[in-house]
Amino acid sequence: MTLSTLIVRRVLQAPLILLVIYTLTLFLAWQIPGSPLDNPEGRRPPPEVQRAMEAQYKLDSFWGFYTSYLDNATGVKWVRETLTGEAAERAKEAEAAGRPAPIRPSSGCSPRCFRRSSAWTWSWSTATAAASPSAAAPAAAW
């Protein structure tokens, strides 16, 4: 067996391994009692809002959440919406309502990392610089 054959086999096995890890992790997290909508401070949304949020994020069904998250994480949803024109339609609706068009975050970063202002742009270097201990306090404080 040559080295290139070994590398190709490992690369082809990677998606399956990631799927197994994702499935086991999600299954274990789903077994934890409670709800992600619970607040440790004791504040809870009204029941109708909680039901709407559970339906929106598919928290009422394990398999619904599993497929929805996998759909988003792999980019299949983005490709499907781009090819069917749903993404362009949402962008037009947002523009008509006076809101900026929705963007798809990359690198697993949440949408709040991105701003549509030309005066301020987000980058990994600014995020890591802001998160480093040296940026938070002078070296003499350590």
Legacy VTK file of the C-alpha trace (Angstrom):
# vtk DataFile Version 3.0
C-alpha trace
ASCII
DATASET POLYDATA
POINTS 142 float
0.000 0.000 0.000
1.467 3.331 -0.998
1.405 6.484 1.050
-0.943 8.238 -1.387
-3.465 5.372 -1.102
-3.341 5.629 2.678
-3.893 9.398 2.562
-6.835 9.053 0.165
-8.438 6.396 2.380
-8.072 8.576 5.484
-9.518 11.615 3.716
-12.489 9.563 2.524
-13.049 8.247 6.070
-13.011 11.735 7.643
-16.651 12.676 6.833
-17.914 9.409 8.318
-15.843 9.881 11.471
-17.067 13.470 11.843
-20.675 12.322 11.388
-20.284 9.687 14.110
-18.690 12.215 16.484
-21.428 14.767 15.724
-24.169 12.193 16.285
-22.751 10.929 19.584
-22.107 14.436 20.890
-25.585 15.648 19.999
-27.181 12.531 21.466
-25.327 13.010 24.769
-26.161 16.718 24.862
-29.823 15.929 24.144
-29.910 13.641 27.199
-29.040 16.496 29.574
-32.167 17.528 31.481
-33.550 21.010 30.980
-33.971 23.273 28.024
-31.584 25.659 26.283
-34.298 28.278 26.709
-34.051 28.081 30.512
-32.205 30.971 32.077
-30.128 30.343 35.201
-31.501 33.570 36.658
-34.955 32.032 36.655
-36.387 34.222 33.901
-38.294 32.295 31.270
-40.114 33.464 28.182
-43.901 33.169 28.165
-45.125 29.679 27.169
-46.313 30.768 23.710
-42.940 32.388 22.978
-41.125 29.309 24.241
-43.226 27.049 21.984
-42.538 29.330 19.010
-38.800 29.305 19.722
-38.778 25.523 20.114
-40.510 25.196 16.756
-38.223 27.755 15.089
-35.028 26.078 16.288
-36.545 22.580 16.055
-35.905 21.924 19.746
-39.095 19.904 20.052
-37.716 16.952 18.061
-34.281 15.304 18.217
-34.341 14.177 14.587
-35.684 17.539 13.413
-32.876 19.374 15.185
-30.306 16.786 14.043
-31.157 17.121 10.361
-31.617 20.892 10.559
-28.244 21.476 12.177
-26.497 19.023 9.855
-28.152 20.779 6.915
-26.796 24.139 8.096
-23.350 22.922 9.172
-22.570 21.162 5.904
-23.737 24.062 3.753
-26.431 22.010 2.020
-29.107 24.509 3.082
-27.111 27.437 1.683
-26.580 25.671 -1.657
-30.260 24.699 -1.855
-31.460 28.222 -1.034
-29.029 29.766 -3.493
-30.032 27.435 -6.317
-33.773 27.787 -5.712
-33.561 31.561 -5.316
-34.832 31.624 -1.714
-31.728 33.518 -0.565
-32.192 36.217 -3.212
-35.887 36.502 -2.327
-35.069 36.970 1.369
-32.490 39.613 0.455
-35.080 41.498 -1.634
-37.626 41.335 1.196
-35.059 42.676 3.661
-34.061 45.516 1.329
-37.723 46.412 0.808
-38.230 46.515 4.578
-35.201 48.769 4.995
-33.013 46.129 6.670
-29.647 44.910 5.432
-29.705 41.664 3.498
-28.996 38.596 5.651
-25.508 37.175 5.324
-24.250 33.660 5.852
-21.568 33.589 8.528
-18.452 31.613 7.770
-15.911 29.933 10.029
-18.624 29.005 12.530
-18.789 32.566 13.788
-22.138 33.876 14.913
-23.851 36.592 12.848
-23.016 39.222 15.458
-19.374 39.008 14.349
-20.311 40.598 11.055
-21.415 44.161 10.477
-22.361 45.814 7.236
-20.636 49.070 8.076
-17.590 49.996 6.032
-16.171 51.800 9.056
-15.803 48.611 11.063
-14.866 45.214 9.719
-14.462 42.037 11.669
-11.448 39.810 11.182
-9.834 36.944 13.018
-6.832 39.105 13.875
-8.994 41.721 15.627
-10.971 39.035 17.431
-7.898 37.219 18.687
-6.197 40.484 19.631
-9.250 41.546 21.628
-9.431 38.161 23.363
-5.760 37.943 24.292
-4.827 38.662 27.913
-2.267 41.260 26.854
-5.009 43.304 25.172
-7.200 43.200 28.268
-4.596 44.350 30.781
-1.067 45.706 30.704
1.792 43.304 31.290
2.583 44.920 34.653
-0.828 43.794 35.952
0.097 40.151 35.474
LINES 1 143
142 0 1 2 3 4 5 6 7 8 9 10 11 12 13 14 15 16 17 18 19 20 21 22 23 24 25 26 27 28 29 30 31 32 33 34 35 36 37 38 39 40 41 42 43 44 45 46 47 48 49 50 51 52 53 54 55 56 57 58 59 60 61 62 63 64 65 66 67 68 69 70 71 72 73 74 75 76 77 78 79 80 81 82 83 84 85 86 87 88 89 90 91 92 93 94 95 96 97 98 99 100 101 102 103 104 105 106 107 108 109 110 111 112 113 114 115 116 117 118 119 120 121 122 123 124 125 126 127 128 129 130 131 132 133 134 135 136 137 138 139 140 141
